[in-house]
Amino acid sequence: KVENNTPVRTILKGQIEAITVKDEGYTILVKHEGEIQSLYARLNEVLVEVNQEVLASQVIGRTGSSLYFELRNMDGPLNPGIILK
């Protein structure tokens, strides 16, 4: 749970690979070096476009009342602790 309209920032620099929308809000998928992707879901607002280059800590959207975050590679989800020290 988070406060509505909390800014969502990327964890690493990368490129916006996809933006989708479902009943629970927008989802942004960011592609990073090393075949790593980060996924940010349940957003109320998107502030980027597909194929846009983004910097680490750049605001890419704003939340609703919750946020789902996932870090993954081609094998599946990763422990974000490998990057967020």
FENGIDA-V569056 format. One record per residue. N is the residue number from 1. RES is the residue in three letters. OMEGA is omega as a letter, one per 20 degrees, with the letter a starting at -180 (none if undefined). NEAR is the number of other C-alpha atoms within 8 Angstrom. D_FIRST is the distance of its C-alpha to the first C-alpha in whole Angstrom. Layout:
# FENGIDA-V569056
n=N res=RES omega=OMEGA near=NEAR d_first=D_FIRST
n=N res=RES omega=OMEGA near=NEAR d_first=D_FIRST
This chain:
# FENGIDA-V569056
n=1 res=LYS omega=r near=5 d_first=0
n=2 res=VAL omega=r near=9 d_first=4
n=3 res=GLU omega=r near=9 d_first=7
n=4 res=ASN omega=r near=9 d_first=9
n=5 res=ASN omega=r near=9 d_first=12
n=6 res=THR omega=r near=9 d_first=11
n=7 res=PRO omega=r near=9 d_first=13
n=8 res=VAL omega=a near=10 d_first=13
n=9 res=ARG omega=r near=10 d_first=16
n=10 res=THR omega=r near=13 d_first=18
n=11 res=ILE omega=r near=8 d_first=19
n=12 res=LEU omega=r near=8 d_first=23
n=13 res=LYS omega=a near=11 d_first=25
n=14 res=GLY omega=a near=12 d_first=26
n=15 res=GLN omega=r near=12 d_first=26
n=16 res=ILE omega=a near=16 d_first=24
n=17 res=GLU omega=a near=10 d_first=25
n=18 res=ALA omega=r near=9 d_first=24
n=19 res=ILE omega=r near=11 d_first=22
n=20 res=THR omega=r near=7 d_first=21
n=21 res=VAL omega=r near=8 d_first=19
n=22 res=LYS omega=a near=6 d_first=18
n=23 res=ASP omega=a near=4 d_first=17
n=24 res=GLU omega=r near=7 d_first=13
n=25 res=GLY omega=a near=11 d_first=14
n=26 res=TYR omega=r near=14 d_first=16
n=27 res=THR omega=r near=12 d_first=16
n=28 res=ILE omega=r near=13 d_first=18
n=29 res=LEU omega=a near=12 d_first=20
n=30 res=VAL omega=r near=12 d_first=22
n=31 res=LYS omega=a near=12 d_first=25
n=32 res=HIS omega=r near=12 d_first=26
n=33 res=GLU omega=r near=6 d_first=29
n=34 res=GLY omega=r near=4 d_first=30
n=35 res=GLU omega=r near=8 d_first=29
n=36 res=ILE omega=r near=11 d_first=25
n=37 res=GLN omega=r near=11 d_first=22
n=38 res=SER omega=a near=14 d_first=19
n=39 res=LEU omega=a near=12 d_first=16
n=40 res=TYR omega=a near=13 d_first=14
n=41 res=ALA omega=a near=11 d_first=12
n=42 res=ARG omega=r near=13 d_first=11
n=43 res=LEU omega=r near=16 d_first=12
n=44 res=ASN omega=a near=11 d_first=14
n=45 res=GLU omega=r near=8 d_first=16
n=46 res=VAL omega=a near=10 d_first=18
n=47 res=LEU omega=a near=7 d_first=21
n=48 res=VAL omega=r near=8 d_first=23
n=49 res=GLU omega=r near=7 d_first=25
n=50 res=VAL omega=a near=9 d_first=26
n=51 res=ASN omega=r near=8 d_first=29
n=52 res=GLN omega=r near=8 d_first=28
n=53 res=GLU omega=r near=8 d_first=28
n=54 res=VAL omega=r near=10 d_first=25
n=55 res=LEU omega=r near=9 d_first=25
n=56 res=ALA omega=r near=10 d_first=23
n=57 res=SER omega=r near=9 d_first=20
n=58 res=GLN omega=r near=8 d_first=21
n=59 res=VAL omega=a near=9 d_first=18
n=60 res=ILE omega=a near=11 d_first=18
n=61 res=GLY omega=r near=13 d_first=16
n=62 res=ARG omega=a near=13 d_first=13
n=63 res=THR omega=r near=17 d_first=10
n=64 res=GLY omega=a near=14 d_first=9
n=65 res=SER omega=r near=9 d_first=6
n=66 res=SER omega=r near=11 d_first=4
n=67 res=LEU omega=r near=12 d_first=7
n=68 res=TYR omega=r near=8 d_first=9
n=69 res=PHE omega=r near=8 d_first=12
n=70 res=GLU omega=r near=10 d_first=15
n=71 res=LEU omega=a near=12 d_first=18
n=72 res=ARG omega=r near=11 d_first=21
n=73 res=ASN omega=a near=10 d_first=25
n=74 res=MET omega=r near=6 d_first=28
n=75 res=ASP omega=r near=5 d_first=28
n=76 res=GLY omega=a near=6 d_first=24
n=77 res=PRO omega=r near=8 d_first=21
n=78 res=LEU omega=r near=8 d_first=21
n=79 res=ASN omega=a near=6 d_first=20
n=80 res=PRO omega=r near=8 d_first=18
n=81 res=GLY omega=r near=6 d_first=20
n=82 res=ILE omega=r near=6 d_first=23
n=83 res=ILE omega=a near=5 d_first=22
n=84 res=LEU omega=a near=6 d_first=20
n=85 res=LYS omega=none near=4 d_first=22
